[in-house]
Amino acid sequence: MNKLGLIIRREYLVRVRKLSFILTTLLTPLGIALFYGIIILMVLYQGDEVLKIAVVDDAGITDSLRTDSVGNIVFYTVNQDINDLKSGLKTSNYDAILTIPSISDPYVSNMAFDYFSEKTPSFDTQLIIEKWLENYVEAHKMQALGIEKNKLEALKTKLSIDPKPIDETSKDTASSISAQVGAGIASMMSIFLFFIITMYGSMVMRGVMEEKMSRIVEVMVSSVRPFELMLGKIIGIGLVGLTQIVIWVVLIGLITLITGIFFGVSMLEMNGGNSNLPNSAIGMANTADMETAQLVLTEIQRQKWGLIIPALILFFLGGYFMYASLFAAVASAVGDDLGESQSLTLPIMLPVILAFYLTIFIVVRSPNSTISVWASLFPLFSPIVMPARMAFNPPIWQVLLSLVLMIATTIFFVWLSGRIYRVGILLYGKKASFKEIWKWTFYRN
């Protein structure tokens, strides 16, 4: 065990002291924050330039309101000739002209409105203008057809189901938004585990191949058993991954807290101080968004994190050791040709990829279906699938059975990889096939 500890210590310190590790660890959260910060800025700050549109209303549907605004677009109903407006548009205070022709037949379903401007409107601007027009045309048609607006609104009913437990004495953990929150958590966990397992498993493979090609391993196996060397490398790189994950979690948490406070204040200032563009609809939308965000936050807090987080750690460790040992075995079997490893790693990557796609396309949508249950119990899939199902409160016996099967399979693959590693790590100049690798498992020491 003393030699194993030395190997683990060496593998860990060599990697965490590298400049590439330090830069990746520190810059990755900053890059994520910068990416989402840019998106938030693009959503919140859509520009302070006001688009002023002169509306020539021949139908008279906007006469009751001479001025209206939606976001940063202001509509002015004017009584001027269209030709005079077009000729003087460059020197006027307007940026564009919108014409509303007379509506003689209220049963017309398709209508076109002319929009004159020197600049082509963006896609979002067109949607806003079209929605604004639809509201006024709809009101005009209802008046022409003698339809009361309140009766028409009464026909529009927003429906949702609110799941409830059969046993009223049990705690109601279901809500109308719980499925969406569970799907979001499941997706994030599956993506996280997929990339972590593949990234650090590949790191183990590259480390073994580098040592084999540089012949360093020949010196090391003279004083330590090949199995201890492989296990030490797997544990050492695994600790590197855990260190990086812990630092990422802390940094992302701090950045999220800081940016949340900053953008929260900025949103309040923007919504409260923009008096030039009054729009009650925006305020109502913000209120609805705040209520939805509160429901989501409440549902996230109601998740069984005391079970989800330990399960996430256990399945990560099991999946990492399982696949990292297989990557190490493949790396020991390849020669000097790096391209040779691709054909051997494909069978290892297939279960990981299949588990990821099963989670995203099936488990998230139907977590208790037959295929979801069996995928979460299958040891090669369970490190990715079962943590995702944890967000949907699966039966505890399924979680325990999945853990037992995964641990047993991991032990078997570590033993099997050790048998392959002890032969392949000292083999040079020969390309190993799957048949040849299988024979290595039966070689005696």
C-alpha positions in Angstrom: 0.0 0.0 0.0 3.0 2.3 0.6 4.0 2.0 -3.1 0.4 2.6 -4.2 0.3 5.7 -2.1 3.5 7.0 -3.7 2.0 6.4 -7.2 -1.2 8.2 -6.4 0.7 11.1 -4.9 2.9 11.3 -8.0 0.0 11.2 -10.5 -1.9 13.8 -8.5 0.9 16.3 -7.9 2.4 16.1 -11.5 -1.0 17.0 -13.0 -2.2 19.7 -10.5 1.1 21.6 -10.8 0.8 21.9 -14.6 0.1 25.3 -15.9 -2.6 23.9 -18.2 -4.5 22.4 -15.2 -4.3 25.7 -13.3 -5.5 27.7 -16.3 -8.3 25.3 -17.2 -9.5 25.1 -13.7 -9.6 28.9 -13.2 -10.7 30.0 -16.7 -13.4 27.4 -17.3 -15.9 28.9 -14.8 -15.0 32.4 -16.0 -15.7 31.3 -19.5 -19.0 29.8 -18.6 -19.9 33.0 -16.6 -18.8 35.2 -19.6 -20.9 33.1 -22.0 -24.1 33.4 -19.9 -23.3 37.0 -19.0 -23.3 37.9 -22.7 -26.6 36.1 -23.2 -28.2 37.9 -20.3 -26.9 41.2 -21.5 -28.2 40.6 -25.0 -31.7 39.8 -23.4 -31.8 42.6 -20.9 -30.1 45.4 -22.8 -31.5 45.3 -26.2 -30.2 48.7 -26.9 -31.4 52.2 -25.8 -32.3 53.3 -29.4 -36.0 54.0 -29.7 -37.6 53.0 -33.0 -40.3 55.6 -33.9 -42.9 54.5 -36.4 -45.5 56.7 -38.0 -48.8 54.9 -38.5 -51.1 55.9 -41.3 -54.3 54.4 -40.3 -56.9 54.4 -43.1 -59.0 51.8 -41.2 -59.3 53.9 -38.1 -58.4 51.1 -35.7 -55.8 53.1 -33.7 -57.6 56.4 -33.6 -58.5 55.9 -29.9 -54.8 55.8 -28.9 -52.6 58.3 -30.7 -49.4 57.0 -29.1 -48.5 53.4 -28.1 -45.3 51.6 -27.3 -44.0 48.1 -27.0 -40.5 47.7 -25.7 -38.3 50.2 -27.5 -40.8 50.7 -30.4 -43.1 53.7 -30.3 -46.1 54.0 -32.6 -47.5 57.4 -33.5 -50.9 57.6 -35.3 -50.6 60.5 -37.8 -53.0 62.2 -40.2 -50.7 62.9 -43.0 -50.4 61.9 -46.6 -48.3 58.8 -47.2 -46.4 60.4 -50.0 -45.5 63.4 -48.0 -44.3 61.2 -45.1 -42.2 59.1 -47.5 -40.5 62.1 -49.1 -39.7 63.8 -45.8 -38.8 60.6 -43.8 -35.1 61.4 -43.7 -35.7 64.8 -42.1 -38.6 63.8 -39.8 -38.5 62.5 -36.3 -39.8 59.1 -37.6 -37.7 56.1 -38.5 -40.3 54.2 -40.4 -43.8 54.4 -41.8 -46.5 51.7 -41.3 -49.7 51.8 -43.3 -53.0 50.2 -42.2 -55.4 49.9 -45.2 -59.2 50.0 -44.8 -60.7 46.7 -43.6 -64.0 46.3 -45.5 -64.5 42.6 -44.9 -64.0 41.4 -41.3 -63.9 37.8 -42.4 -60.6 38.3 -44.3 -58.0 36.1 -42.6 -54.9 37.2 -44.5 -53.8 40.8 -44.6 -50.6 42.6 -45.6 -49.4 46.0 -44.2 -46.8 48.1 -45.9 -43.7 49.1 -43.9 -41.4 51.8 -45.3 -37.9 52.3 -43.8 -34.4 52.9 -45.0 -33.3 50.0 -42.7 -34.6 46.5 -43.0 -36.3 45.6 -39.6 -34.8 42.8 -37.6 -36.7 39.5 -37.1 -37.7 40.4 -33.6 -38.8 43.9 -34.6 -41.1 42.4 -37.3 -42.6 40.0 -34.7 -43.3 42.9 -32.3 -44.9 45.0 -35.0 -47.0 42.1 -36.3 -48.2 41.2 -32.8 -49.1 44.9 -32.1 -51.1 45.0 -35.4 -52.8 41.7 -34.6 -54.2 43.1 -31.3 -55.7 46.1 -32.9 -57.1 44.3 -36.0 -58.6 41.7 -33.7 -60.3 44.3 -31.6 -61.6 46.0 -34.8 -63.0 42.8 -36.2 -64.7 41.9 -32.9 -66.4 45.3 -32.9 -67.5 44.8 -36.5 -68.9 41.4 -35.9 -70.5 42.3 -32.6 -68.4 40.0 -30.5 -67.8 41.0 -26.9 -64.2 40.8 -25.9 -64.9 39.4 -22.4 -66.9 36.6 -23.8 -64.1 35.7 -26.3 -61.6 35.8 -23.5 -63.8 33.5 -21.5 -63.3 30.8 -24.1 -59.5 30.8 -23.7 -58.8 28.4 -20.8 -55.3 27.6 -19.6 -55.3 24.0 -18.3 -52.7 22.1 -16.3 -52.7 19.0 -14.1 -51.6 19.0 -10.5 -50.4 15.6 -9.5 -51.4 14.5 -6.0 -50.4 11.5 -3.9 -53.0 8.8 -3.2 -52.1 8.8 0.5 -53.2 12.2 1.8 -51.1 11.7 4.9 -47.9 11.6 2.9 -45.9 14.7 2.0 -47.1 16.1 -1.4 -43.9 16.6 -3.3 -45.6 16.8 -6.7 -46.5 20.1 -8.4 -47.4 21.2 -11.9 -43.8 22.3 -12.5 -42.1 19.4 -10.8 -41.8 17.3 -14.0 -40.0 20.2 -15.8 -37.7 20.8 -12.9 -36.9 17.1 -12.6 -36.2 16.9 -16.3 -33.8 19.9 -16.1 -31.9 18.4 -13.1 -31.8 15.0 -14.8 -30.4 16.5 -18.0 -27.8 18.5 -16.2 -26.6 15.5 -14.2 -26.4 13.3 -17.2 -24.4 15.9 -19.2 -22.1 16.4 -16.2 -21.4 12.7 -15.7 -21.0 12.1 -19.4 -18.3 14.7 -19.9 -16.5 14.0 -16.6 -16.3 10.2 -17.1 -15.2 10.5 -20.7 -12.8 13.4 -20.1 -10.9 11.9 -17.1 -11.1 8.4 -18.5 -9.4 9.7 -21.7 -6.8 11.4 -19.4 -6.0 8.0 -17.9 -5.6 6.5 -21.4 -3.3 9.3 -22.5 -1.2 9.0 -19.4 -0.7 5.3 -19.8 0.2 5.7 -23.5 2.7 8.5 -22.9 4.5 6.4 -20.2 4.5 3.3 -22.4 5.9 5.2 -25.5 8.6 7.0 -23.4 9.6 3.6 -21.8 9.3 5.1 -18.3 7.0 2.3 -17.4 9.8 -0.2 -17.8 11.6 1.4 -14.9 8.5 1.6 -12.8 7.4 -2.0 -13.1 10.8 -3.1 -11.9 9.8 -1.9 -8.4 6.0 -2.0 -8.4 3.4 -4.5 -9.6 1.6 -3.5 -12.9 -1.8 -3.7 -11.2 -0.7 -1.3 -8.5 0.7 1.0 -11.2 -2.6 1.0 -13.1 -4.7 1.5 -9.9 -2.5 4.3 -8.7 -2.8 6.1 -11.9 -6.6 5.7 -12.0 -7.0 6.9 -8.4 -4.5 9.8 -8.8 -6.2 11.1 -11.9 -9.6 10.6 -10.3 -8.4 12.8 -7.4 -7.3 15.4 -9.9 -10.8 15.4 -11.4 -12.4 15.7 -8.0 -10.2 18.6 -7.1 -11.1 20.4 -10.3 -14.8 19.7 -9.8 -14.7 21.1 -6.2 -12.9 24.2 -7.4 -15.4 24.6 -10.3 -18.4 24.2 -7.9 -17.0 26.9 -5.5 -16.1 29.4 -8.3 -19.3 28.9 -10.2 -21.3 29.3 -7.0 -19.5 32.6 -6.2 -19.8 33.9 -9.8 -23.5 33.0 -9.9 -24.1 34.8 -6.6 -22.3 37.9 -7.8 -23.8 38.0 -11.2 -27.3 37.3 -9.8 -27.0 40.3 -7.5 -25.6 42.5 -10.2 -28.1 41.6 -12.9 -31.0 41.6 -10.4 -30.3 45.2 -9.5 -29.8 46.1 -13.1 -33.1 44.6 -14.1 -34.9 46.6 -11.4 -33.2 49.8 -12.4 -34.0 49.2 -16.1 -37.7 48.3 -15.5 -38.2 51.1 -13.0 -36.3 53.9 -14.6 -37.3 53.5 -18.3 -40.2 56.0 -18.1 -39.9 57.0 -21.7 -41.4 53.7 -22.8 -44.4 52.9 -20.6 -45.7 49.4 -21.2 -47.9 47.7 -18.6 -47.6 44.4 -20.5 -43.9 44.2 -19.8 -44.6 44.7 -16.0 -47.2 41.9 -16.0 -44.8 39.6 -17.9 -42.0 40.4 -15.4 -44.4 39.6 -12.5 -45.4 36.3 -14.2 -41.7 35.4 -14.7 -40.9 36.2 -11.1 -43.8 33.9 -10.0 -42.6 31.1 -12.3 -39.0 31.5 -11.1 -40.2 31.3 -7.5 -42.1 28.1 -8.2 -39.0 26.6 -9.9 -36.8 27.6 -7.0 -39.2 26.1 -4.5 -39.4 22.8 -6.5 -35.6 22.7 -6.6 -35.4 23.1 -2.9 -37.9 20.3 -2.4 -35.7 17.8 -4.2 -34.2 15.1 -2.0 -30.7 16.5 -2.3 -29.6 14.4 0.7 -30.0 11.3 -1.5 -29.3 12.8 -4.9 -25.8 14.3 -4.1 -24.4 11.1 -2.3 -25.8 9.0 -5.2 -24.3 11.3 -7.7 -20.9 10.9 -6.0 -21.1 7.1 -5.8 -22.2 6.7 -9.3 -19.5 9.0 -10.5 -16.8 7.1 -8.7 -18.2 3.7 -9.9 -18.5 4.9 -13.5 -15.1 6.6 -13.4 -13.3 3.5 -12.1 -15.2 1.2 -14.5 -14.4 3.1 -17.6 -11.0 4.5 -16.6 -9.8 0.9 -16.0 -11.0 0.0 -19.5 -9.2 3.0 -21.0 -6.1 2.0 -19.1 -6.3 -1.5 -20.5 -6.7 -0.2 -24.1 -3.8 2.2 -23.7 -1.6 -0.6 -22.5 -2.5 -2.7 -25.5 -1.8 -0.2 -28.3 1.6 0.4 -29.8 3.3 3.5 -31.0 0.4 4.4 -33.4 -2.0 6.7 -31.6 -4.6 6.1 -34.3 -4.7 2.5 -33.3 -6.4 3.3 -30.1 -9.5 4.6 -31.9 -10.7 1.2 -33.0 -10.2 -0.2 -29.5 -11.9 2.6 -27.6 -15.0 2.6 -29.8 -16.6 -0.4 -27.9 -15.8 1.4 -24.6 -17.4 4.7 -25.7 -20.5 3.1 -27.2 -22.2 2.3 -23.8 -21.4 5.8 -22.5 -22.9 7.5 -25.6 -25.9 5.2 -25.6 -26.5 5.9 -21.9 -26.3 9.7 -22.5 -28.8 9.6 -25.4 -31.2 7.3 -23.5 -31.2 9.8 -20.6 -31.8 12.8 -22.8 -34.5 11.3 -25.1 -36.2 8.7 -23.0 -35.4 8.9 -19.2 -36.1 12.6 -19.0 -39.5 12.2 -20.7 -40.5 8.9 -19.1 -38.4 8.2 -16.1 -40.5 5.2 -14.9 -40.8 3.4 -18.2 -39.6 -0.1 -18.6 -36.6 0.9 -20.7 -35.6 3.7 -18.2 -35.7 1.3 -15.3 -33.7 -1.4 -17.0 -31.2 1.2 -18.3 -30.7 2.5 -14.8 -30.0 -1.1 -13.6 -27.7 -2.1 -16.4 -24.1 -1.5 -14.9 -22.7 0.0 -18.1 -25.5 2.6 -18.3 -26.3 3.1 -14.6 -23.5 5.6 -13.8 -25.2 8.1 -16.1 -28.9 7.0 -16.1 -29.6 6.3 -12.4 -28.4 9.8 -11.1 -30.7 11.3 -13.7 -33.7 9.2 -12.5 -32.9 10.3 -8.9 -34.6 13.6 -9.7 -37.9 11.7 -10.2 -37.8 9.8 -6.8 -37.3 6.2 -8.0 -38.0 3.3 -5.6 -35.1 3.0 -3.1 -34.6 -0.7 -3.9 -33.9 0.2 -7.6 -31.2 2.6 -6.5 -29.6 0.1 -4.1 -29.7 -2.7 -6.7 -28.2 -0.4 -9.3 -25.4 0.5 -6.9 -24.7 -3.2 -6.1 -24.6 -4.2 -9.7 -22.4 -1.3 -10.7 -19.9 -1.9 -7.8 -19.7 -5.6 -8.7 -19.2 -4.8 -12.4 -16.6 -2.2 -11.5 -14.6 -4.6 -9.4 -14.7 -7.2 -12.2 -13.6 -4.7 -14.9 -10.8 -3.4 -12.7 -9.6 -7.0 -12.2 -10.0 -7.7 -15.9 -8.2 -4.5 -16.9 -5.4 -5.4 -14.5 -4.9 -8.7 -16.3 -4.7 -7.0 -19.6 -2.5 -4.1 -18.3 0.2 -6.4 -16.9 0.9 -8.0 -20.3 0.2 -5.1 -22.6 2.2 -2.4 -20.8 5.5 -4.2 -21.7 4.5 -5.3 -25.2 6.0 -3.3 -28.1 6.0 -3.5 -31.8 2.9 -5.6 -32.1 -0.7 -4.5 -32.8 -3.1 -6.2 -30.4 -6.5 -7.4 -31.6 -9.5 -8.1 -29.4 -8.7 -11.8 -29.7 -5.1 -11.3 -28.6 -6.3 -9.1 -25.7 -8.7 -11.7 -24.5 -5.9 -14.3 -24.4 -3.9 -12.0 -22.1 -6.6 -12.3 -19.4 -5.7 -16.0 -19.0 -2.0 -15.7 -18.8 -0.4 -16.7 -15.5 2.0 -14.5 -13.7 
